[in-house]
């Protein structure tokens, strides 16, 4: 995971609570011994967020469409990370 100091430098956290949650996740991952727990937790969180945001019910979701949506969201996240890196490079 990216060190907290680097994230603070690029103003990644919107508030102190966000930074505290990140620290808690970091501590859990560190004590867990590997990142598999973190990835499963984040996947579960993102899945729940998608279902809540779109008002879906599991029985209503078609697998291929859901897979396509996950790919789109992953690409969106990748693009946003690239933009943050470019902004950081521009500031320097």
N, C-alpha and C positions, 0 to 999 in steps of 0.2 A: 504494500500500500504506500501511497505517497506520504512522505513525512508531513506532519501537521504544520510545521514552520513554513514549508513551501506553499502549502494551501492557503495559509494566512497571508503570505506575501502577495499572492495573486488574487486576494480578496474572494476566495472560493466560498467561504461561509457567509451566509446572509445574516446570521445572528449568533450570539453566544450559545444559545441552545443547540444550534446546528453543530457548532464546534464541539460541544459537550457530547452530543450523540455520536459524532465521529470518533471521539476519544474512547467512548464506551465500546463501540464496535472494534476499535483497534485493540483494546485490552482483551476483549473476548477472543479475537483472532489470535493474539499473542499467546494466551493461555491455552488455547485449543490445540495449538501445535501445527496447524496447517490452515490453508485458505478454503478448504472444501466446505466448512461450516459457513463461512462468510458468503460464498457463492450461493449456497442453498438458501440462506436467509434472504439474500438480496433477490434471488429469483422468486421466492415466495412472496416477498413484499411487492415486487413489480407485477406479479401475476394478480395479486389481490387488488392492487391499484388499478390495473386495467379493467378488471371485472366491475369494480366500484364505479370507475369513471364512466364506463359505457352502459352501466345497468344490465350487464349480462347475467345470465344464469347458466351454470355448467351444461345443462341439457340442451341449451339453445346454440351453443358455440360449435361451429363446424371446424374440424381440426386443420384442414389446409388453409382456410382463411385466417385462422388464429396464428398459424405458423408464419404466414406472410406478414401479418401485423407485427409479430415479434421481430422479424427481420427488419422491417421498416423502422421500428423503435430502436433497434440496435444500431442501425446506420445513422439515425438521428443523433443518438448519444455519441457515436464516434465522431460525427461532424462537429458537435458542440465541444468535444474535448479538443479537436484540432483548432477550433476557433479560439479557445482559451489559450492554447499554446502559442498561437500566432499573436494574440494580444500581449502575452507575456514577453515574447521576443521583440515586439514593437516597442514596449515600454523600456526595454533595456537599451 
